C-alpha cells in the first residue's frame, strides 16, 4: 500500500502545537508548501532517528556486500586471507 505524504501549507506553521502533534502522530515527515510549491519538510526527532538508523543499516549492508564480493574475487585469484598470511608469517 503506497504511503500518502502529509502536505500542509506554510500558513499552518502558525499553530506549532498542531504541526508537532501531526508529526508525532503520522511518524513521517510533513511537507510544507509555500505558494503551492514544496518549501520545507518537518519531522519529529523520533522519525529523524529512524531514518538515520535505516540509512546507516543500508550503508552497512552495502559495505558488507562489497566486502563479500571482494573476498570471492580474492579466493578466485588464489589470494590468502589475513589469517592465512599471519599463520604463514608466524604472527599471533
WOMOVEN-V461185 format. One line per field, one symbol per residue. psi: psi as a letter, one per 30 degrees, with the letter a starting at -180 (. if undefined). burial: + if it has 9 or more other ideal C-beta (glycine too) atoms within 8 Angstrom, else -. Layout:
psi = ???
burial = ???
This chain:
psi = kkkjkkkklffffeieeeeeeeeeefhlkkkklkhglkelkklleeeeeeeeeeeeeeeeeeeeeeeeeeeeeeeefgllleeeeeeefgk.
burial = -----+-+-+-+------++-+++---+++++++--------++--++-++-------------------+--+----------++------
